[in-house]
């Protein structure tokens, strides 16, 4: 399982918008790795931002 999968699963499991720092804390991944994974997920339109700096899985 790569970091993108871990970030996406963490966001789905929490069920609420989360910041990259919160995702890093919950998933145990390094913050830089989370930032890179979230950028990739955003580019693939798998996550959306309901408010500034917070992300959730696309419905």
CHARMM internal coordinates of N, CA and C (Angstrom, degrees):
IC EDIT
DIST 1 N 1 CA 1.4488
DIST 1 CA 1 C 1.5360
ANGL 1 N 1 CA 1 C 108.21
DIST 1 C 2 N 1.3264
ANGL 1 CA 1 C 2 N 116.76
DIHE 1 N 1 CA 1 C 2 N 124.10
DIST 2 N 2 CA 1.4636
ANGL 1 C 2 N 2 CA 118.93
DIHE 1 CA 1 C 2 N 2 CA -178.83
DIST 2 CA 2 C 1.5312
ANGL 2 N 2 CA 2 C 110.64
DIHE 1 C 2 N 2 CA 2 C -89.03
DIST 2 C 3 N 1.3163
ANGL 2 CA 2 C 3 N 116.02
DIHE 2 N 2 CA 2 C 3 N 175.91
DIST 3 N 3 CA 1.4639
ANGL 2 C 3 N 3 CA 120.81
DIHE 2 CA 2 C 3 N 3 CA -174.06
DIST 3 CA 3 C 1.5276
ANGL 3 N 3 CA 3 C 112.43
DIHE 2 C 3 N 3 CA 3 C -63.49
DIST 3 C 4 N 1.3327
ANGL 3 CA 3 C 4 N 117.70
DIHE 3 N 3 CA 3 C 4 N -33.42
DIST 4 N 4 CA 1.4743
ANGL 3 C 4 N 4 CA 120.02
DIHE 3 CA 3 C 4 N 4 CA 177.91
DIST 4 CA 4 C 1.5255
ANGL 4 N 4 CA 4 C 110.64
DIHE 3 C 4 N 4 CA 4 C -62.00
DIST 4 C 5 N 1.3169
ANGL 4 CA 4 C 5 N 116.50
DIHE 4 N 4 CA 4 C 5 N -43.89
DIST 5 N 5 CA 1.4704
ANGL 4 C 5 N 5 CA 120.84
DIHE 4 CA 4 C 5 N 5 CA 178.86
DIST 5 CA 5 C 1.5275
ANGL 5 N 5 CA 5 C 111.08
DIHE 4 C 5 N 5 CA 5 C -63.30
DIST 5 C 6 N 1.3177
ANGL 5 CA 5 C 6 N 116.25
DIHE 5 N 5 CA 5 C 6 N -41.36
DIST 6 N 6 CA 1.4635
ANGL 5 C 6 N 6 CA 120.84
DIHE 5 CA 5 C 6 N 6 CA -179.02
DIST 6 CA 6 C 1.5330
ANGL 6 N 6 CA 6 C 110.22
DIHE 5 C 6 N 6 CA 6 C -64.92
DIST 6 C 7 N 1.3331
ANGL 6 CA 6 C 7 N 116.81
DIHE 6 N 6 CA 6 C 7 N -44.32
DIST 7 N 7 CA 1.4675
ANGL 6 C 7 N 7 CA 120.82
DIHE 6 CA 6 C 7 N 7 CA 179.35
DIST 7 CA 7 C 1.5201
ANGL 7 N 7 CA 7 C 110.30
DIHE 6 C 7 N 7 CA 7 C -63.13
DIST 7 C 8 N 1.3149
ANGL 7 CA 7 C 8 N 117.71
DIHE 7 N 7 CA 7 C 8 N -45.56
DIST 8 N 8 CA 1.4664
ANGL 7 C 8 N 8 CA 121.17
DIHE 7 CA 7 C 8 N 8 CA -179.27
DIST 8 CA 8 C 1.5268
ANGL 8 N 8 CA 8 C 110.90
DIHE 7 C 8 N 8 CA 8 C -63.86
DIST 8 C 9 N 1.3215
ANGL 8 CA 8 C 9 N 117.99
DIHE 8 N 8 CA 8 C 9 N -42.79
DIST 9 N 9 CA 1.4670
ANGL 8 C 9 N 9 CA 121.41
DIHE 8 CA 8 C 9 N 9 CA 178.26
DIST 9 CA 9 C 1.5300
ANGL 9 N 9 CA 9 C 111.24
DIHE 8 C 9 N 9 CA 9 C -63.91
DIST 9 C 10 N 1.3307
ANGL 9 CA 9 C 10 N 116.88
DIHE 9 N 9 CA 9 C 10 N -39.12
DIST 10 N 10 CA 1.4673
ANGL 9 C 10 N 10 CA 120.76
DIHE 9 CA 9 C 10 N 10 CA 178.84
DIST 10 CA 10 C 1.5190
ANGL 10 N 10 CA 10 C 110.23
DIHE 9 C 10 N 10 CA 10 C -63.40
DIST 10 C 11 N 1.3342
ANGL 10 CA 10 C 11 N 117.15
DIHE 10 N 10 CA 10 C 11 N -43.99
DIST 11 N 11 CA 1.4647
ANGL 10 C 11 N 11 CA 120.92
DIHE 10 CA 10 C 11 N 11 CA 178.80
DIST 11 CA 11 C 1.5264
ANGL 11 N 11 CA 11 C 111.20
DIHE 10 C 11 N 11 CA 11 C -63.34
DIST 11 C 12 N 1.3303
ANGL 11 CA 11 C 12 N 116.70
DIHE 11 N 11 CA 11 C 12 N -41.39
DIST 12 N 12 CA 1.4711
ANGL 11 C 12 N 12 CA 120.30
DIHE 11 CA 11 C 12 N 12 CA 179.79
DIST 12 CA 12 C 1.5222
ANGL 12 N 12 CA 12 C 111.12
DIHE 11 C 12 N 12 CA 12 C -66.77
DIST 12 C 13 N 1.3269
ANGL 12 CA 12 C 13 N 116.63
DIHE 12 N 12 CA 12 C 13 N -40.53
DIST 13 N 13 CA 1.4557
ANGL 12 C 13 N 13 CA 121.61
DIHE 12 CA 12 C 13 N 13 CA -177.20
DIST 13 CA 13 C 1.5300
ANGL 13 N 13 CA 13 C 111.55
DIHE 12 C 13 N 13 CA 13 C -66.15
DIST 13 C 14 N 1.3203
ANGL 13 CA 13 C 14 N 117.61
DIHE 13 N 13 CA 13 C 14 N -39.00
DIST 14 N 14 CA 1.4637
ANGL 13 C 14 N 14 CA 121.23
DIHE 13 CA 13 C 14 N 14 CA -177.60
DIST 14 CA 14 C 1.5304
ANGL 14 N 14 CA 14 C 111.83
DIHE 13 C 14 N 14 CA 14 C -72.64
DIST 14 C 15 N 1.3258
ANGL 14 CA 14 C 15 N 117.84
DIHE 14 N 14 CA 14 C 15 N -33.23
DIST 15 N 15 CA 1.4524
ANGL 14 C 15 N 15 CA 120.87
DIHE 14 CA 14 C 15 N 15 CA 175.66
DIST 15 CA 15 C 1.5204
ANGL 15 N 15 CA 15 C 115.16
DIHE 14 C 15 N 15 CA 15 C 72.29
DIST 15 C 16 N 1.3200
ANGL 15 CA 15 C 16 N 116.73
DIHE 15 N 15 CA 15 C 16 N 17.60
DIST 16 N 16 CA 1.4643
ANGL 15 C 16 N 16 CA 120.64
DIHE 15 CA 15 C 16 N 16 CA 176.95
DIST 16 CA 16 C 1.5239
ANGL 16 N 16 CA 16 C 108.73
DIHE 15 C 16 N 16 CA 16 C -149.09
DIST 16 C 17 N 1.3428
ANGL 16 CA 16 C 17 N 117.15
DIHE 16 N 16 CA 16 C 17 N 157.99
DIST 17 N 17 CA 1.4676
ANGL 16 C 17 N 17 CA 119.22
DIHE 16 CA 16 C 17 N 17 CA 178.23
DIST 17 CA 17 C 1.5267
ANGL 17 N 17 CA 17 C 111.23
DIHE 16 C 17 N 17 CA 17 C -60.55
DIST 17 C 18 N 1.3296
ANGL 17 CA 17 C 18 N 115.55
DIHE 17 N 17 CA 17 C 18 N 139.14
DIST 18 N 18 CA 1.4637
ANGL 17 C 18 N 18 CA 121.08
DIHE 17 CA 17 C 18 N 18 CA -178.13
DIST 18 CA 18 C 1.5191
ANGL 18 N 18 CA 18 C 110.34
DIHE 17 C 18 N 18 CA 18 C -134.21
DIST 18 C 19 N 1.3304
ANGL 18 CA 18 C 19 N 115.77
DIHE 18 N 18 CA 18 C 19 N 150.76
DIST 19 N 19 CA 1.4600
ANGL 18 C 19 N 19 CA 120.89
DIHE 18 CA 18 C 19 N 19 CA 174.13
DIST 19 CA 19 C 1.5318
ANGL 19 N 19 CA 19 C 108.63
DIHE 18 C 19 N 19 CA 19 C -84.31
DIST 19 C 20 N 1.3138
ANGL 19 CA 19 C 20 N 115.71
DIHE 19 N 19 CA 19 C 20 N 167.55
DIST 20 N 20 CA 1.4690
ANGL 19 C 20 N 20 CA 119.88
DIHE 19 CA 19 C 20 N 20 CA 179.38
DIST 20 CA 20 C 1.5286
ANGL 20 N 20 CA 20 C 110.74
DIHE 19 C 20 N 20 CA 20 C -62.11
DIST 20 C 21 N 1.3244
ANGL 20 CA 20 C 21 N 117.56
DIHE 20 N 20 CA 20 C 21 N -37.07
DIST 21 N 21 CA 1.4618
ANGL 20 C 21 N 21 CA 121.33
DIHE 20 CA 20 C 21 N 21 CA 178.39
DIST 21 CA 21 C 1.5169
ANGL 21 N 21 CA 21 C 112.22
DIHE 20 C 21 N 21 CA 21 C -63.56
DIST 21 C 22 N 1.3257
ANGL 21 CA 21 C 22 N 116.45
DIHE 21 N 21 CA 21 C 22 N -40.80
DIST 22 N 22 CA 1.4618
ANGL 21 C 22 N 22 CA 120.42
DIHE 21 CA 21 C 22 N 22 CA 178.13
DIST 22 CA 22 C 1.5202
ANGL 22 N 22 CA 22 C 110.78
DIHE 21 C 22 N 22 CA 22 C -66.16
DIST 22 C 23 N 1.3392
ANGL 22 CA 22 C 23 N 116.76
DIHE 22 N 22 CA 22 C 23 N -40.55
DIST 23 N 23 CA 1.4646
ANGL 22 C 23 N 23 CA 120.87
DIHE 22 CA 22 C 23 N 23 CA 178.03
DIST 23 CA 23 C 1.5274
ANGL 23 N 23 CA 23 C 109.65
DIHE 22 C 23 N 23 CA 23 C -62.59
DIST 23 C 24 N 1.3218
ANGL 23 CA 23 C 24 N 116.77
DIHE 23 N 23 CA 23 C 24 N -42.45
DIST 24 N 24 CA 1.4635
ANGL 23 C 24 N 24 CA 120.80
DIHE 23 CA 23 C 24 N 24 CA 179.34
DIST 24 CA 24 C 1.5314
ANGL 24 N 24 CA 24 C 110.54
DIHE 23 C 24 N 24 CA 24 C -61.32
DIST 24 C 25 N 1.3362
ANGL 24 CA 24 C 25 N 116.85
DIHE 24 N 24 CA 24 C 25 N -43.51
DIST 25 N 25 CA 1.4681
ANGL 24 C 25 N 25 CA 120.88
DIHE 24 CA 24 C 25 N 25 CA 179.24
DIST 25 CA 25 C 1.5245
ANGL 25 N 25 CA 25 C 111.57
DIHE 24 C 25 N 25 CA 25 C -62.99
DIST 25 C 26 N 1.3324
ANGL 25 CA 25 C 26 N 117.60
DIHE 25 N 25 CA 25 C 26 N -46.32
DIST 26 N 26 CA 1.4632
ANGL 25 C 26 N 26 CA 121.95
DIHE 25 CA 25 C 26 N 26 CA -176.05
DIST 26 CA 26 C 1.5261
ANGL 26 N 26 CA 26 C 112.67
DIHE 25 C 26 N 26 CA 26 C -71.88
DIST 26 C 27 N 1.3447
ANGL 26 CA 26 C 27 N 116.43
DIHE 26 N 26 CA 26 C 27 N -36.17
DIST 27 N 27 CA 1.4642
ANGL 26 C 27 N 27 CA 119.84
DIHE 26 CA 26 C 27 N 27 CA -174.51
DIST 27 CA 27 C 1.5253
ANGL 27 N 27 CA 27 C 113.31
DIHE 26 C 27 N 27 CA 27 C -88.95
DIST 27 C 28 N 1.3279
ANGL 27 CA 27 C 28 N 116.97
DIHE 27 N 27 CA 27 C 28 N -22.28
DIST 28 N 28 CA 1.4569
ANGL 27 C 28 N 28 CA 120.22
DIHE 27 CA 27 C 28 N 28 CA -177.55
DIST 28 CA 28 C 1.5167
ANGL 28 N 28 CA 28 C 113.46
DIHE 27 C 28 N 28 CA 28 C 84.28
DIST 28 C 29 N 1.3227
ANGL 28 CA 28 C 29 N 117.05
DIHE 28 N 28 CA 28 C 29 N 4.57
DIST 29 N 29 CA 1.4623
ANGL 28 C 29 N 29 CA 121.04
DIHE 28 CA 28 C 29 N 29 CA 177.78
DIST 29 CA 29 C 1.5256
ANGL 29 N 29 CA 29 C 110.43
DIHE 28 C 29 N 29 CA 29 C -83.08
DIST 29 C 30 N 1.3211
ANGL 29 CA 29 C 30 N 116.37
DIHE 29 N 29 CA 29 C 30 N 160.04
DIST 30 N 30 CA 1.4531
ANGL 29 C 30 N 30 CA 122.36
DIHE 29 CA 29 C 30 N 30 CA 174.66
DIST 30 CA 30 C 1.5295
ANGL 30 N 30 CA 30 C 109.83
DIHE 29 C 30 N 30 CA 30 C -69.06
DIST 30 C 31 N 1.3222
ANGL 30 CA 30 C 31 N 118.01
DIHE 30 N 30 CA 30 C 31 N 144.52
DIST 31 N 31 CA 1.4646
ANGL 30 C 31 N 31 CA 122.01
DIHE 30 CA 30 C 31 N 31 CA -176.66
DIST 31 CA 31 C 1.5316
ANGL 31 N 31 CA 31 C 111.73
DIHE 30 C 31 N 31 CA 31 C -58.96
DIST 31 C 32 N 1.3294
ANGL 31 CA 31 C 32 N 117.91
DIHE 31 N 31 CA 31 C 32 N -40.60
DIST 32 N 32 CA 1.4709
ANGL 31 C 32 N 32 CA 120.76
DIHE 31 CA 31 C 32 N 32 CA 179.99
DIST 32 CA 32 C 1.5225
ANGL 32 N 32 CA 32 C 110.74
DIHE 31 C 32 N 32 CA 32 C -64.40
DIST 32 C 33 N 1.3180
ANGL 32 CA 32 C 33 N 116.29
DIHE 32 N 32 CA 32 C 33 N -37.82
DIST 33 N 33 CA 1.4632
ANGL 32 C 33 N 33 CA 121.09
DIHE 32 CA 32 C 33 N 33 CA 178.51
DIST 33 CA 33 C 1.5346
ANGL 33 N 33 CA 33 C 110.16
DIHE 32 C 33 N 33 CA 33 C -66.46
DIST 33 C 34 N 1.3375
ANGL 33 CA 33 C 34 N 116.18
DIHE 33 N 33 CA 33 C 34 N -39.30
DIST 34 N 34 CA 1.4664
ANGL 33 C 34 N 34 CA 121.16
DIHE 33 CA 33 C 34 N 34 CA 177.74
DIST 34 CA 34 C 1.5294
ANGL 34 N 34 CA 34 C 109.85
DIHE 33 C 34 N 34 CA 34 C -64.56
DIST 34 C 35 N 1.3375
ANGL 34 CA 34 C 35 N 117.58
DIHE 34 N 34 CA 34 C 35 N -44.78
DIST 35 N 35 CA 1.4618
ANGL 34 C 35 N 35 CA 121.16
DIHE 34 CA 34 C 35 N 35 CA 179.30
DIST 35 CA 35 C 1.5259
ANGL 35 N 35 CA 35 C 111.19
DIHE 34 C 35 N 35 CA 35 C -58.59
DIST 35 C 36 N 1.3313
ANGL 35 CA 35 C 36 N 116.18
DIHE 35 N 35 CA 35 C 36 N -43.62
DIST 36 N 36 CA 1.4666
ANGL 35 C 36 N 36 CA 121.05
DIHE 35 CA 35 C 36 N 36 CA -179.60
DIST 36 CA 36 C 1.5320
ANGL 36 N 36 CA 36 C 110.64
DIHE 35 C 36 N 36 CA 36 C -65.22
DIST 36 C 37 N 1.3289
ANGL 36 CA 36 C 37 N 116.59
DIHE 36 N 36 CA 36 C 37 N -43.35
DIST 37 N 37 CA 1.4662
ANGL 36 C 37 N 37 CA 121.12
DIHE 36 CA 36 C 37 N 37 CA 179.77
DIST 37 CA 37 C 1.5295
ANGL 37 N 37 CA 37 C 110.55
DIHE 36 C 37 N 37 CA 37 C -65.32
DIST 37 C 38 N 1.3359
ANGL 37 CA 37 C 38 N 117.20
DIHE 37 N 37 CA 37 C 38 N -41.74
DIST 38 N 38 CA 1.4609
ANGL 37 C 38 N 38 CA 120.45
DIHE 37 CA 37 C 38 N 38 CA -179.31
DIST 38 CA 38 C 1.5259
ANGL 38 N 38 CA 38 C 111.39
DIHE 37 C 38 N 38 CA 38 C -66.48
DIST 38 C 39 N 1.3253
ANGL 38 CA 38 C 39 N 117.82
DIHE 38 N 38 CA 38 C 39 N -36.20
DIST 39 N 39 CA 1.4662
ANGL 38 C 39 N 39 CA 120.40
DIHE 38 CA 38 C 39 N 39 CA 176.91
DIST 39 CA 39 C 1.5229
ANGL 39 N 39 CA 39 C 109.67
DIHE 38 C 39 N 39 CA 39 C -62.80
DIST 39 C 40 N 1.3092
ANGL 39 CA 39 C 40 N 116.39
DIHE 39 N 39 CA 39 C 40 N -43.76
DIST 40 N 40 CA 1.4570
ANGL 39 C 40 N 40 CA 121.03
DIHE 39 CA 39 C 40 N 40 CA 179.04
DIST 40 CA 40 C 1.5324
ANGL 40 N 40 CA 40 C 111.27
DIHE 39 C 40 N 40 CA 40 C -64.61
DIST 40 C 41 N 1.3359
ANGL 40 CA 40 C 41 N 117.07
DIHE 40 N 40 CA 40 C 41 N -42.97
DIST 41 N 41 CA 1.4673
ANGL 40 C 41 N 41 CA 120.95
DIHE 40 CA 40 C 41 N 41 CA 178.48
DIST 41 CA 41 C 1.5206
ANGL 41 N 41 CA 41 C 111.01
DIHE 40 C 41 N 41 CA 41 C -64.64
DIST 41 C 42 N 1.3333
ANGL 41 CA 41 C 42 N 116.80
DIHE 41 N 41 CA 41 C 42 N -36.78
DIST 42 N 42 CA 1.4625
ANGL 41 C 42 N 42 CA 120.98
DIHE 41 CA 41 C 42 N 42 CA 177.95
DIST 42 CA 42 C 1.5266
ANGL 42 N 42 CA 42 C 109.81
DIHE 41 C 42 N 42 CA 42 C -65.53
DIST 42 C 43 N 1.3358
ANGL 42 CA 42 C 43 N 116.83
DIHE 42 N 42 CA 42 C 43 N -44.04
DIST 43 N 43 CA 1.4658
ANGL 42 C 43 N 43 CA 120.97
DIHE 42 CA 42 C 43 N 43 CA 179.56
DIST 43 CA 43 C 1.5291
ANGL 43 N 43 CA 43 C 111.61
DIHE 42 C 43 N 43 CA 43 C -62.77
DIST 43 C 44 N 1.3378
ANGL 43 CA 43 C 44 N 116.55
DIHE 43 N 43 CA 43 C 44 N -32.07
DIST 44 N 44 CA 1.4654
ANGL 43 C 44 N 44 CA 121.41
DIHE 43 CA 43 C 44 N 44 CA 178.64
DIST 44 CA 44 C 1.5297
ANGL 44 N 44 CA 44 C 111.95
DIHE 43 C 44 N 44 CA 44 C -86.24
DIST 44 C 45 N 1.3500
ANGL 44 CA 44 C 45 N 115.93
DIHE 44 N 44 CA 44 C 45 N 0.98
DIST 45 N 45 CA 1.4657
ANGL 44 C 45 N 45 CA 123.54
DIHE 44 CA 44 C 45 N 45 CA -179.87
DIST 45 CA 45 C 1.5309
ANGL 45 N 45 CA 45 C 113.00
DIHE 44 C 45 N 45 CA 45 C 58.73
DIST 45 C 46 N 1.3299
ANGL 45 CA 45 C 46 N 116.75
DIHE 45 N 45 CA 45 C 46 N 37.29
DIST 46 N 46 CA 1.4590
ANGL 45 C 46 N 46 CA 121.95
DIHE 45 CA 45 C 46 N 46 CA 176.61
DIST 46 CA 46 C 1.5230
ANGL 46 N 46 CA 46 C 111.89
DIHE 45 C 46 N 46 CA 46 C -94.65
DIST 46 C 47 N 1.3592
ANGL 46 CA 46 C 47 N 116.62
DIHE 46 N 46 CA 46 C 47 N -17.79
DIST 47 N 47 CA 1.4598
ANGL 46 C 47 N 47 CA 120.92
DIHE 46 CA 46 C 47 N 47 CA 175.08
DIST 47 CA 47 C 1.5207
ANGL 47 N 47 CA 47 C 109.06
DIHE 46 C 47 N 47 CA 47 C -129.05
DIST 47 C 48 N 1.3291
ANGL 47 CA 47 C 48 N 116.03
DIHE 47 N 47 CA 47 C 48 N 152.77
DIST 48 N 48 CA 1.4629
ANGL 47 C 48 N 48 CA 122.10
DIHE 47 CA 47 C 48 N 48 CA 179.09
DIST 48 CA 48 C 1.5309
ANGL 48 N 48 CA 48 C 108.68
DIHE 47 C 48 N 48 CA 48 C -131.29
DIST 48 C 49 N 1.3292
ANGL 48 CA 48 C 49 N 115.36
DIHE 48 N 48 CA 48 C 49 N 160.00
DIST 49 N 49 CA 1.4523
ANGL 48 C 49 N 49 CA 120.97
DIHE 48 CA 48 C 49 N 49 CA -179.05
DIST 49 CA 49 C 1.5249
ANGL 49 N 49 CA 49 C 110.46
DIHE 48 C 49 N 49 CA 49 C -111.30
DIST 49 C 50 N 1.3505
ANGL 49 CA 49 C 50 N 117.74
DIHE 49 N 49 CA 49 C 50 N 107.02
DIST 50 N 50 CA 1.4585
ANGL 49 C 50 N 50 CA 120.29
DIHE 49 CA 49 C 50 N 50 CA 178.66
DIST 50 CA 50 C 1.5282
ANGL 50 N 50 CA 50 C 112.11
DIHE 49 C 50 N 50 CA 50 C -75.08
DIST 50 C 51 N 1.3426
ANGL 50 CA 50 C 51 N 116.98
DIHE 50 N 50 CA 50 C 51 N -24.26
DIST 51 N 51 CA 1.4614
ANGL 50 C 51 N 51 CA 122.14
DIHE 50 CA 50 C 51 N 51 CA 174.76
DIST 51 CA 51 C 1.5171
ANGL 51 N 51 CA 51 C 108.43
DIHE 50 C 51 N 51 CA 51 C -151.36
DIST 51 C 52 N 1.2855
ANGL 51 CA 51 C 52 N 116.26
DIHE 51 N 51 CA 51 C 52 N 160.37
DIST 52 N 52 CA 1.4626
ANGL 51 C 52 N 52 CA 122.20
DIHE 51 CA 51 C 52 N 52 CA -173.54
DIST 52 CA 52 C 1.5329
ANGL 52 N 52 CA 52 C 112.67
DIHE 51 C 52 N 52 CA 52 C -50.90
DIST 52 C 53 N 1.3232
ANGL 52 CA 52 C 53 N 115.59
DIHE 52 N 52 CA 52 C 53 N 128.39
DIST 53 N 53 CA 1.4733
ANGL 52 C 53 N 53 CA 124.45
DIHE 52 CA 52 C 53 N 53 CA 175.76
DIST 53 CA 53 C 1.5183
ANGL 53 N 53 CA 53 C 114.72
DIHE 52 C 53 N 53 CA 53 C 69.42
DIST 53 C 54 N 1.3126
ANGL 53 CA 53 C 54 N 118.96
DIHE 53 N 53 CA 53 C 54 N 10.77
DIST 54 N 54 CA 1.4615
ANGL 53 C 54 N 54 CA 122.13
DIHE 53 CA 53 C 54 N 54 CA 176.61
DIST 54 CA 54 C 1.5242
ANGL 54 N 54 CA 54 C 108.40
DIHE 53 C 54 N 54 CA 54 C -122.60
DIST 54 C 55 N 1.3206
ANGL 54 CA 54 C 55 N 115.76
DIHE 54 N 54 CA 54 C 55 N 143.57
DIST 55 N 55 CA 1.4640
ANGL 54 C 55 N 55 CA 121.31
DIHE 54 CA 54 C 55 N 55 CA -174.52
DIST 55 CA 55 C 1.5114
ANGL 55 N 55 CA 55 C 110.71
DIHE 54 C 55 N 55 CA 55 C -131.99
DIST 55 C 56 N 1.3392
ANGL 55 CA 55 C 56 N 115.24
DIHE 55 N 55 CA 55 C 56 N 152.03
DIST 56 N 56 CA 1.4585
ANGL 55 C 56 N 56 CA 121.83
DIHE 55 CA 55 C 56 N 56 CA 175.14
DIST 56 CA 56 C 1.5179
ANGL 56 N 56 CA 56 C 108.07
DIHE 55 C 56 N 56 CA 56 C -146.88
DIST 56 C 57 N 1.3269
ANGL 56 CA 56 C 57 N 118.01
DIHE 56 N 56 CA 56 C 57 N 158.90
DIST 57 N 57 CA 1.4701
ANGL 56 C 57 N 57 CA 120.33
DIHE 56 CA 56 C 57 N 57 CA 177.92
DIST 57 CA 57 C 1.5243
ANGL 57 N 57 CA 57 C 110.51
DIHE 56 C 57 N 57 CA 57 C -63.15
DIST 57 C 58 N 1.3141
ANGL 57 CA 57 C 58 N 115.58
DIHE 57 N 57 CA 57 C 58 N 144.47
DIST 58 N 58 CA 1.4694
ANGL 57 C 58 N 58 CA 119.51
DIHE 57 CA 57 C 58 N 58 CA 176.92
DIST 58 CA 58 C 1.5230
ANGL 58 N 58 CA 58 C 109.09
DIHE 57 C 58 N 58 CA 58 C -69.27
DIST 58 C 59 N 1.3270
ANGL 58 CA 58 C 59 N 115.71
DIHE 58 N 58 CA 58 C 59 N 133.98
DIST 59 N 59 CA 1.4789
ANGL 58 C 59 N 59 CA 120.64
DIHE 58 CA 58 C 59 N 59 CA -177.39
DIST 59 CA 59 C 1.5042
ANGL 59 N 59 CA 59 C 112.51
DIHE 58 C 59 N 59 CA 59 C -70.55
END
COOR INIT
IC SEED 1 N 1 CA 1 C
IC BUILD
